[in-house]
Amino acid sequence: MTSATRVKTEYEAIIGLETHCQLSTNTKIFSSSSTAFGAEPNTNIDPVCMGLPGVLPVLNQKVLEYAVKAGLALNCQIAKYSKFDRKQYFYPDLPKNYQISQYDLPIAEHGWLEIELVDADSNPVRKRIGITRLHMEEDAGKLVHAGSDRLSGSSYSLVDYNRAGVPLVEIVSEPDIRSGQEAAEYAQELRRILRYLGVSDGNMQEGSLRCDVNISVRPVGQKEFGTKVEIKNMNSFNAIQRAIEYEIERQIAAVEAGERIIQETRLWEEGSQRTISMRTKEGSSDYRYFPEPDLAPIEVSDTQLENWRSELPELPAHKRHRYETELGLSAYDTRVLTEERVVGEYFESAIAAGANPKAAANWITQDIAAYLNKQKLSITQIGLTAVNLADVITRIEKGKISNAQAKEKLPDLLQGVPPEKAFAGQELITDPSVLEPIVDEVIAANPKELEKYRSGNTNLKGFFVGQVLKKTSKRADPKLTNELVEKKLNS
């Protein structure tokens, strides 16, 4: 076979994510220092997190609770017996020269989460991504490089230990992801779950959620994985997707050119939109793990486990399924309504107050969402309560006000003006005997437009309807007005 007729090799990507999630506890994992973000450097520290001689760590009970709840929400098996280990490595932001983590006996294993993408026809496409493990560990400090955003190119570096000892859970996925889009959706769904639980704020800009991507490529049909490369330094879901798409193309081009892919850690450069080499990757043996001698093993009783399980909220995937099957909402609507737990609660409160589900979904995902995005507010910060939204929707359905009237008054409603005040004296005119004389008056006042209409320019019907609405300060029932105008124009 000549090179001209050679069939082009198809490749597939094998992708897994390692996600570090900062837990929303008030104090650190093994000491009482604050975890508050943004404090002056090296003020939220203590002898324990600094690893000073003669100190002993004590596990924060809330950390265990949050880790177990996260494991349950990710459909993991919770270990009845687990332990902490020392992970040895030297780096300036690690004051003890080791990190307390979990190695061979993590708190949770063998779980999964469901991602949902939308196809070209707006239909939901679902896929389960396996979770290998979830374990607890402490965070390291933070290096601040002067003159550059990383060590290379900086003139000197400073270290801030405020973050040292902040509690983390590391969640490791199975290599079930095949594209940058799937990876970004996995990370977003993981953040949704953690925020629903209230165990993490998932703020990527503040480092509360950090994703490292492991990626390799192989010819389609090959069982063996290719050489794995890790990508770090991605601070948004969009960056995760773009970094993966770039790295897939880079690795395929290297393989096609006969170059060897080396196991390494690479950084995503946002400015140049590329990955660059950082260092060759260490193996687990390089860390010389051994059981942490200063902490007792962890045992979770069946009673405690069931207590924590009973406190879990309804999770995003279940809400999406329920809204689609029970309420008949579109995949788009369900995604917007379940993005934040408080939005779903607002929506369900409106339904409980009598709102039509589809109408409530439309108001929340369109007009209210646009206002929230523009003002950078949460739905909990607006003056329009769920009960008042239901009132507005009911008024529209009963013909007391029009949709246009409601939209016109929306700014007042969002500021907390109650519907009865916002629409005082605004009820629609639905009596034909009241509207007919007004229609006759409008037609009589516009003879030129009437002549043009009857000469074939039927689009002018909208002009006459608009004049009636204007004359009644938009109180004329739009449907009835259309019927009366058409009848009078054609008579």
C-alpha positions, 0 to 999 in steps of 0.5 A: 500500500502506498502512502497516498492510499494509506488509511489515516489513523483515528485516535481517541483521548483517554482523560481523567481528572484529579480535582482538589476541593477546599472544604468550607469549614471555619477552621483548618483540618488539624488545627484551630486557625481560620480558613478565611480567604484573603487575610493578610499573608501569614496571619492565619497560621499556628504551630500545628499547620507550621509543623513546629516541634512538639505539636500534634494534629487533631482531626476536625470532625466537620472535615470527616462529615463533609468528606463522607457526605461528598462520597455519598453524593458521588455514589461511593462506598464509604470505608468503615476503616481508613487512615491518614498517611504522610506524603514526603516531598520538599517544596518551600510552601510545605512547611513540614516537608510532608503532607498529611493525606490518605494513600491506600485506605481512603475514606471513599472509593468506587463511585460515579457521577452523571454528566449531561450534555445537550445534542444539536436537537437540544436533547439531553445526552447522559454519561456516567463517569466513574470515581476511583477514590475520594480522600482527605488531605491538607493543603500546602501554602502558596508561593507568590513570584515577583515579576512573573506568574510562575517561578521561571522568570521571577526575580524572587518568591515569597511564601504565604502559609495561610492556606497550609492546613486548609482541608481538602478532598481530592476526587480522582475520576476513572479515565472515562472522559473522551473530550474536552467538553466532557471534562468541562461538564464533569468538573461543573457537575462535580462543583454543582454537587459540592455546592448543593451539599454546602461542603465547598463553595467551588470558587475556582478564582480563589483556588477552592476548586482546582483540576488537574487533567491526566490525558493520553491518546491512542489509536481507536481500537487499541486497548493499551493506554498511551503515555499519560501527561498531566496538565495543571494551572487551569482556573476555569471550566473553559480553560479545562476544555481548551487545554485538553483540546490543545493537548490532544492535537499536540500529542496526535501530531507528535505520535504521527511524527514519530516522536516519543510522548514523555510522562510529564507535568505541563502548564496551561498558558492562558495568554498563548493558549498552549501547554508548556512543559513544567517537570517530569512526573514523579511516581507514587514511590517517590513520595515514600508514603507511610502511615501518619503516626500522630493520628489514629485511624478513622472508623465510621459507624453505620449509625453515623453514616445513615445520619449523614446520608439522611441529611443529603439534599436532592442532587442536581442530576435527580432534579434534572430528571424529575423536572423533565419527566414530571414537569415536562421542562426542556433540557435547557430549562432544567440545566439553568434551574438546577445550576444553583440549589437556591434557584431550584428552591425558588422555582419549587416555591413558586410552583408550590404557591400555584405557578404554572411550572413552564411559565415559572421556568420561563420567567426565572431562566429568561427575564430574572436570569438576565437581571441577575447576570447584569446586576451580579446578584443571587436570586436570594438577593432580589425583592421578587419573592417566589410567592409574588412571582406565582401571583404575577403568573396567575394574574396573567393566566386569569387575564387580569394583566398581560405578559407585556404589562408584567414585563414592564413592571418587572423592575419594580417587582424585582425591587420588592414592590408587591403585585397588588401595588405594581398593578393597581388600576392596571387590570386588563379591559376584557369587556368587548362593549368597553373596547369596541367604541375605542376600536371604532374611534381609532379606526375613524381617526386614521382614514389613510391607514384604513384605506391602505389596509383595505388596499392590501397592506394587511400588516397595518393591522398591527398599527391599529392594535398598537393605537388601541393599546396606547389609548388604553395605556396597554390595558386592552386585552391583546387577544380581544383587541386583535379580534375586534380590530380585524373584525372592524377592519374587514367589515 
